[in-house]
Structures are given as C-alpha cells and as structure tokens.
Amino acid sequence: MREEATETRREPRLERLREALDSGSQQRIGRVVNALHPAEIAELLESLPPAQRELVWDLVEPNLDGDVLLELNDDVRSKFVSEMAADELMSAAEGMEIDDLADFVADLPEALIRRVLLSLDKQDQERLTEVLAYPEDSAGGLMNPDVVTLRPDVTLEVVMRYLRIRGKLPAGTDALFVVDRSDHLLGSLYLTSLLAADPLSQVGELMDREVAGVPASLPASEVALLFENRDLVSAPVIEADGRLVGRITVDDVLDVIRDEAEHSLMSMAGLDEETDMFAPVVESTRRRAVWLGANLATAFVAAWVVGQFQATINQVVALAVLMPIVASMGGIAGSQTLTLMIRGLALGQIQKSNTRWLLWREIAVGVLNGCGWALVVAAATVAWFGSWQLGGIIALALLANLVVAAMTGVMIPLVLKRFGVDPALAGGVILTTVTDVVGFTAFLGLGALLLT
C-alpha cells in the first residue's frame, strides 16, 4: 500500500513537470521544481532523460543545490559535480552537517576538498577529517561527530542553562551523552528525563547506563540491524577504548536500509544500485557487457557438457526435448535457497553454529521436492513418449539436480563471503552453471547408459 501511495504522489509531480517542460516556459518549470522538497527534486531529476535533466538542474535555486545533490544517487551526483564550477560547489557545501559534508566531498577533486576544509573552523575541520578517516560503509563513516556531552556530576538546572546558551541542538537529538573527563561514554540522558525531572537532580542519577556504544568500525549493515532490533532513534559511536566520537541517527540508518535493499535487487542482475536509469547508451552497454560476458563463459561450460553426449542425443531425440526441464527445475530450486541464504546473511541470522543445520534442512527440502516433482515429470514423460525407461531417467536426474541445487544454494554464499565476494553479485551465475552442468550430466549420462 505504501508503494502505491508513493507512486500516486509521484505521478502528479512528474505530470506537472512534463506539462511545464512542454510549455517551454522556464519560469513555470522553475516554479514547479523549487516548490518541492530537495529529496523530491532529486527523485524527479533521476526520472528525467539527460537533456531535460540538465535543463531542470539549471533552474534549481542555488540555495537548494547542496541538499538536492545529497539526495541524488552517486552516478547522477558525480555527473553534476563534474560540471559545476568550484565556487558553485563551495556554495553548495556551505552549511551542511558534518556527516552530510563527508558524503559530499567524497565526489570532489582533492584541491576542492582542501578548500572546503579551509572554509571550516578548526573544530569542524577536525570533525570532518575524523569522519573521512573511516570507511564510508562503517558506523564511523555514517556518524555525525557533532554531539552534546555532559558530566555525570552536574545538575539538570545547569544542563538547561548550558543548552540555552548553546542555542540549538544537533538535528535528530533525542538524548545527550554522558562522558567522563577523558570522553569515555558513561551513558545517555534522554530529553524526556531532562524536561520532566527535578532540576536539582544530578545527571548521574537519571542517565541510562545500559546504553551500549556502537563501535566505529562496525559495518553499516550491522548498524542498521542494531537500530531495527533495538528500536533506536539515535546511538552513540565509540572507539575501541570507549571514547565517544559521534552519533548515528535513524535517518542515516534509513538510507543504509534503502541502499542495502537496492543493492540486493540490482546485484542479482550484475548492476550497481547507484546506476543511472538514464545513463548514456555506450556507458550502460559497457557496464552490462561484463556481466553478460561472465554469463556467456558459464553457458559455454554447460554447452560443452551437452556436446559430450551429442551421439546419445542423436540416437534419442527425446532427450533433447526434455533436458531443459531438469536444468530449469534445478535452477529455480537453487535460486530459492540462494535467496534465503543471502537474506539470512544480510540480517545476521546465519552463523557457524547453525550452518550445518541449514544445510541438512535444505537437502531434506530438496529430496522431498525432488521426489514429488520427479513423479509428476516421470508420469508426464511416460504419457508423452510412452517410455518407462525415459520417465525413470528424468525422475532420477531431476531428484539429483534438486538435491545438488539445495546444497549449492547453501554453500555458494558462505564460500563467497569467506573470500570477500558479494554473494548477491556472483552467486546467481555460479549457481546457474552448477545446476545446468549437474542437470545435463545426470540426465544425459543416465540416458547414455540405459538407452544406447
């Protein structure tokens, strides 16, 4: 329902923009675009072909440039950044939160990064340098180092006075972090406690000591799981020695969750989640050619296996008619297991302790499905070709392929992850190769033994 609602909202915006583009009135186009939220402008820009995209981007108000750029996917943003003048980029970076600025400067030339650093005060320079020192897909790379810290021995009245002098809190603040004199995290003081408790109470009496800091080196996907499992709005980020270095808010985590979902979907086809839908033909062709080439290489392996049984196929033509059934059934069964495994790994549900149980479970599922569908296919084969031998051969081959597909679907993601390869990206190609080769070998091999 949410997807339908989003689609309903998007279509009128696109329709109004298309009408404005058709009218040729830049003033009208500008009014339509600049009335939108920066995230909506970014969404519309990604939905336009290159020529219209450039026209609309030129009409975006300069004070919105930075916010819009942050919302664009990497591919589209890098194109805009490469065409913007240095002064425009500096203006776009002005006023950004440190965590957003860290994402933005990653696309800038080194000379401009130095200019951005020089434009900041000393404290923000140190904060930005600290964030940039962490991998982009880690808790440290996600965090905002702008945090409000307190000592446990001060009263709430003092805290309130300090906050009034400070003037404002970082966006998304739901808690203030309590640290010792060496900035080691001691706990959190929630704003609800600060507002509702006796002003003469000390911070140490009301703070939550059970709050665990998120290690700065923790992968972003695990940070997202942590927020989901604990229903967090924000979380402190700490170094290995317990020193507080920043905080992560739920809006950062939502971006991670969206990126993870897009990555899983796009990787199945060998594509990057940041790929521009309207990228030039040559660029898109080059990116997809790599994946097609890898798939072609594995297809030749399967074709070579079939070629070894050419004489058998020439004698029993029915084998050529039936062999795609064995391979496709194995491919589907293996893909089901592979998808479950990739999801389980992403959610942190699969560990060494339960891998063996999962393997035997999937083998059992493969055996039961194999037996059931083997009987169905065997009966259909006997009815079609009138050969009990051929029915028995395809039944045995189908059973063997479904069992192997289940085993392969479990083992491929585990092995790929161990070698640092993304299972979502490479798993499908390897699985298809295995199920094709096993299916063809089992079916044609049994045919060669029993029918010729």
C-alpha positions in Angstrom: 0.0 0.0 0.0 2.9 2.4 0.8 4.4 1.8 -2.6 1.1 2.5 -4.3 0.7 5.8 -2.3 4.2 6.8 -3.2 3.5 6.1 -6.9 0.3 8.1 -6.7 2.1 11.1 -5.2 5.0 10.9 -7.7 2.8 10.7 -10.9 1.2 14.2 -10.5 4.5 15.8 -9.8 6.0 14.2 -12.9 3.0 15.1 -14.9 3.1 18.8 -13.8 6.8 18.9 -14.6 6.2 17.4 -18.1 3.5 19.9 -18.8 5.8 22.7 -17.7 8.6 21.3 -19.9 6.2 21.0 -22.9 5.2 24.7 -22.4 8.8 25.7 -22.8 8.4 28.3 -20.0 11.5 28.3 -17.8 9.7 30.4 -15.3 6.9 27.8 -15.0 9.4 24.9 -14.8 11.3 26.7 -12.1 8.2 27.3 -10.0 7.2 23.7 -10.2 10.6 22.4 -9.3 11.5 24.8 -6.5 8.2 24.3 -4.8 9.3 20.7 -4.0 11.4 19.3 -1.1 15.0 18.7 -2.1 14.5 14.9 -1.9 11.6 15.2 -4.3 13.7 17.4 -6.7 16.4 14.7 -6.7 13.8 12.0 -7.4 12.4 13.9 -10.3 15.9 14.6 -11.7 16.7 10.9 -11.6 13.4 10.3 -13.5 14.3 12.5 -16.5 16.4 11.9 -19.6 19.7 13.7 -19.7 18.7 16.7 -21.8 15.6 17.5 -19.6 17.6 16.8 -16.5 20.2 19.4 -17.4 17.5 22.0 -18.1 15.7 21.3 -14.7 19.0 21.3 -12.8 19.9 24.7 -14.1 16.6 26.1 -12.8 17.1 24.7 -9.2 17.6 27.6 -6.8 21.3 27.8 -5.7 20.4 27.6 -2.0 18.9 24.2 -2.7 21.8 22.8 -4.7 23.6 21.2 -1.7 20.5 19.5 -0.3 19.5 18.2 -3.7 23.0 16.8 -4.5 23.0 14.9 -1.2 19.7 13.1 -2.2 20.9 12.1 -5.7 22.4 8.7 -6.3 26.2 8.6 -6.7 26.1 8.2 -10.5 23.9 11.3 -11.2 25.6 13.4 -8.5 29.1 12.8 -9.8 27.9 14.0 -13.3 26.5 17.2 -11.9 29.6 17.8 -9.6 31.9 17.3 -12.6 30.2 20.1 -14.5 29.8 22.6 -11.6 32.3 25.4 -11.1 34.4 25.5 -7.9 32.5 28.4 -6.4 29.2 26.7 -7.0 30.4 23.6 -5.2 31.8 25.6 -2.3 28.4 27.4 -2.0 26.6 24.0 -2.1 28.8 22.7 0.7 28.1 25.7 2.9 26.0 24.9 6.0 26.0 21.1 5.5 26.0 18.9 8.6 29.5 17.2 9.0 28.2 13.7 8.2 26.5 15.1 5.0 29.6 17.1 4.1 31.7 13.9 4.4 29.5 12.2 1.9 29.5 15.2 -0.4 33.3 15.9 -0.5 33.9 12.3 -1.5 33.0 13.2 -5.0 35.1 16.4 -5.1 38.6 16.9 -6.6 41.4 16.9 -4.0 42.0 20.6 -4.5 38.4 21.4 -3.7 38.4 19.2 -0.6 41.3 21.3 0.7 39.2 24.4 0.0 36.2 23.0 1.9 38.4 22.1 4.8 40.0 25.6 4.9 36.5 27.2 4.9 35.6 25.5 8.1 36.5 26.5 11.6 39.2 24.4 13.4 36.7 22.3 15.3 34.7 21.4 12.2 37.9 20.7 10.3 38.9 18.1 12.9 35.4 16.6 12.9 35.3 16.3 9.1 38.8 14.8 9.0 37.8 12.3 11.6 34.7 11.1 9.7 36.7 10.9 6.4 39.2 8.6 8.1 36.6 5.9 8.5 35.3 3.6 5.7 32.2 5.0 4.1 30.1 1.9 4.9 31.0 1.8 8.6 29.5 3.3 11.8 32.3 5.9 11.8 31.5 6.8 8.2 27.8 7.3 9.0 28.2 9.2 12.2 27.8 12.9 12.9 30.6 14.0 15.2 28.5 17.0 16.4 27.3 15.7 19.8 26.3 17.3 23.1 28.2 15.8 26.1 27.6 16.2 29.8 29.4 15.3 33.0 27.5 13.0 35.5 28.1 15.3 38.5 26.2 18.4 37.2 22.5 19.2 37.9 19.7 19.3 35.3 19.4 23.0 36.1 23.0 23.5 34.9 22.3 21.4 31.8 19.3 23.5 30.9 21.3 26.7 31.3 24.0 25.3 29.1 21.6 24.3 26.4 20.0 27.8 26.4 23.5 29.4 26.0 24.3 26.9 23.2 21.2 28.0 21.3 20.3 24.8 19.4 20.7 21.0 19.4 22.0 18.9 16.5 19.2 17.7 14.3 17.5 14.5 15.4 18.7 14.7 19.0 16.7 12.6 21.4 19.4 12.1 24.1 22.5 13.8 25.4 25.6 11.7 26.1 27.3 11.5 29.4 31.1 11.1 29.4 34.0 11.3 31.9 36.8 13.7 31.7 38.5 11.5 29.1 35.4 11.5 26.9 34.7 7.8 27.6 31.0 7.0 27.3 29.1 6.5 30.6 25.5 6.6 29.5 22.7 8.7 28.0 20.4 11.4 29.4 17.1 11.4 27.4 15.5 14.7 26.7 12.2 13.4 28.3 14.1 12.9 31.6 15.7 16.3 31.3 12.4 18.1 30.9 10.3 16.0 33.4 12.7 15.5 36.4 13.6 17.7 39.3 16.0 20.4 38.1 18.2 19.8 41.2 18.7 16.2 40.3 22.2 15.2 39.0 22.7 13.8 35.5 24.4 10.7 37.0 21.1 9.8 38.9 18.9 9.9 35.8 21.2 8.8 33.0 20.7 5.4 31.3 23.8 3.4 32.0 22.7 0.4 29.8 23.2 2.3 26.5 25.9 0.5 24.6 28.0 2.5 22.2 28.3 1.4 18.5 31.9 0.6 17.6 33.1 3.0 14.9 34.4 0.0 12.8 31.0 -1.8 12.8 29.8 -2.3 9.2 26.8 -0.1 8.2 24.6 -3.2 7.5 25.1 -4.3 11.1 24.4 -0.8 12.4 21.0 -1.0 10.6 20.2 -4.3 12.2 21.1 -2.9 15.6 18.7 0.1 15.1 16.0 -2.3 13.9 16.3 -4.8 16.7 16.5 -2.2 19.5 14.1 0.4 18.0 16.7 3.1 18.3 16.3 6.8 17.3 20.0 7.5 17.8 23.1 5.8 19.1 26.5 6.9 20.4 29.6 5.8 18.3 32.7 4.9 20.3 36.3 4.0 19.5 37.8 0.7 20.7 38.8 2.3 24.0 35.3 3.5 24.8 35.9 7.1 23.8 32.8 8.9 22.3 33.4 10.1 18.8 29.9 10.8 17.4 26.4 9.6 17.0 24.2 8.0 14.4 20.6 8.9 13.9 17.7 6.9 12.4 17.6 9.0 9.2 21.2 7.8 8.4 20.1 4.2 9.0 17.1 4.5 6.7 19.5 5.4 3.9 21.5 2.3 4.7 18.4 0.1 4.6 17.3 1.5 1.3 20.8 1.1 -0.2 21.0 -2.5 1.0 17.6 -3.3 -0.5 18.6 -1.8 -3.8 22.0 -3.5 -3.8 20.4 -6.9 -3.2 18.0 -6.4 -6.1 20.4 -4.9 -8.6 23.3 -7.2 -7.8 21.2 -10.2 -8.9 21.5 -8.7 -12.4 25.1 -7.7 -12.1 24.2 -4.0 -11.8 25.2 -1.3 -9.3 22.4 0.2 -7.2 23.8 3.7 -8.0 23.5 3.1 -11.7 21.7 6.0 -13.5 18.5 4.8 -15.2 19.0 7.3 -18.0 22.8 6.8 -18.4 24.1 7.1 -22.0 23.8 4.0 -24.2 27.5 3.4 -24.5 28.1 3.7 -20.8 25.2 1.3 -20.0 26.3 -1.1 -22.6 29.8 -1.3 -21.2 28.6 -1.9 -17.7 26.2 -4.7 -18.7 28.7 -6.3 -21.1 30.9 -7.5 -18.2 28.0 -9.4 -16.7 26.9 -10.8 -20.0 30.4 -12.0 -20.7 30.7 -13.8 -17.4 27.3 -15.5 -18.1 28.4 -16.4 -21.6 31.5 -18.1 -20.3 29.5 -20.3 -17.9 27.0 -21.0 -20.7 29.8 -22.4 -22.8 30.7 -24.8 -19.9 27.1 -26.1 -19.9 27.2 -26.3 -23.8 30.4 -28.3 -23.6 28.8 -30.8 -21.2 25.9 -31.3 -23.6 28.4 -31.7 -26.5 29.9 -34.7 -24.8 26.6 -36.5 -25.2 25.9 -35.5 -28.8 25.9 -39.1 -30.1 23.4 -40.1 -27.4 21.1 -37.1 -28.3 21.3 -38.0 -32.0 20.0 -41.5 -31.2 17.3 -40.5 -28.7 15.9 -37.2 -29.8 13.5 -37.1 -26.8 16.5 -36.3 -24.6 17.0 -33.0 -26.3 13.3 -32.2 -25.8 13.3 -33.0 -22.1 16.7 -31.9 -20.8 15.8 -28.2 -20.3 13.3 -29.3 -17.7 15.9 -30.8 -15.5 18.2 -27.8 -15.7 15.4 -25.2 -15.2 13.9 -27.0 -12.2 17.3 -27.2 -10.5 18.0 -23.5 -11.3 14.7 -22.4 -9.7 15.2 -24.6 -6.6 18.7 -23.4 -6.2 17.7 -19.8 -6.6 15.1 -20.2 -3.8 17.8 -21.5 -1.4 20.3 -18.9 -2.6 17.9 -16.0 -2.0 17.1 -17.2 1.5 20.8 -17.6 2.4 21.7 -14.1 1.1 18.8 -12.6 3.1 19.9 -14.6 6.2 23.5 -13.4 5.8 22.3 -9.8 5.4 20.2 -10.0 8.5 22.9 -11.7 10.6 20.8 -14.8 11.1 23.4 -17.2 9.7 26.3 -18.2 11.9 28.8 -21.1 12.1 26.6 -22.7 14.8 23.5 -23.1 12.5 25.1 -23.6 9.1 25.1 -27.4 9.2 21.5 -27.5 10.4 20.5 -25.2 7.5 22.4 -27.4 5.0 20.6 -30.6 6.1 17.3 -28.8 6.1 17.7 -27.6 2.6 18.9 -31.1 1.5 15.7 -32.5 3.1 13.6 -29.9 1.3 15.4 -30.8 -2.0 14.8 -34.5 -1.5 11.0 -34.1 -0.8 10.5 -31.6 -3.6 12.7 -33.8 -5.9 10.6 -36.9 -5.1 7.3 -35.2 -5.6 8.1 -33.4 -8.8 10.1 -36.4 -10.2 6.9 -38.5 -10.1 4.9 -35.7 -11.8 7.6 -35.3 -14.6 8.1 -39.0 -15.0 4.3 -39.6 -15.4 4.1 -36.8 -18.0 7.1 -38.2 -19.9 5.6 -41.7 -20.0 2.3 -40.3 -21.2 4.1 -38.2 -23.8 6.7 -40.6 -25.2 5.4 -43.9 -24.0 8.7 -44.9 -22.4 9.0 -46.1 -18.8 12.8 -46.0 -19.1 12.8 -42.4 -20.2 10.4 -41.5 -17.3 12.7 -43.2 -14.8 15.8 -41.4 -16.2 14.3 -37.9 -16.0 12.9 -38.7 -12.5 16.4 -39.7 -11.1 18.1 -36.8 -12.9 15.6 -34.3 -11.5 15.9 -35.7 -8.0 19.7 -35.5 -8.1 19.7 -31.9 -9.5 17.3 -30.6 -6.9 19.4 -32.0 -4.1 22.6 -30.6 -5.6 20.9 -27.3 -6.1 19.9 -27.1 -2.5 23.4 -27.9 -1.3 24.9 -25.4 -3.8 22.4 -22.7 -2.8 23.6 -23.0 0.8 27.4 -23.3 0.2 27.9 -20.7 -2.5 27.0 -17.6 -0.3 29.1 -19.0 2.6 32.2 -19.6 0.4 31.9 -16.3 -1.5 31.5 -14.4 1.8 34.6 -16.1 3.2 36.6 -14.9 0.2 35.2 -11.3 0.5 33.0 -11.6 -2.6 29.4 -10.3 -2.6 27.1 -13.4 -2.8 24.3 -11.3 -4.3 26.6 -10.3 -7.2 28.3 -13.6 -8.1 26.0 -16.3 -6.5 23.5 -16.5 -9.3 26.0 -17.1 -12.1 27.8 -19.8 -10.2 24.5 -21.5 -9.2 23.2 -21.5 -12.8 26.4 -23.1 -14.0 26.3 -25.8 -11.4 22.6 -26.7 -11.8 23.0 -26.7 -15.7 26.1 -28.9 -15.6 24.8 -31.3 -13.0 21.4 -31.5 -14.6 22.7 -32.1 -18.1 25.3 -34.6 -16.9 22.9 -36.6 -14.8 20.1 -36.7 -17.4 22.3 -37.3 -20.5 24.7 -39.6 -18.6 21.8 -41.9 -17.5 20.4 -41.7 -21.0 23.7 -42.8 -22.5 24.0 -45.7 -20.0 20.4 -47.0 -20.3 19.1 -46.0 -23.7 22.0 -46.6 -26.1 
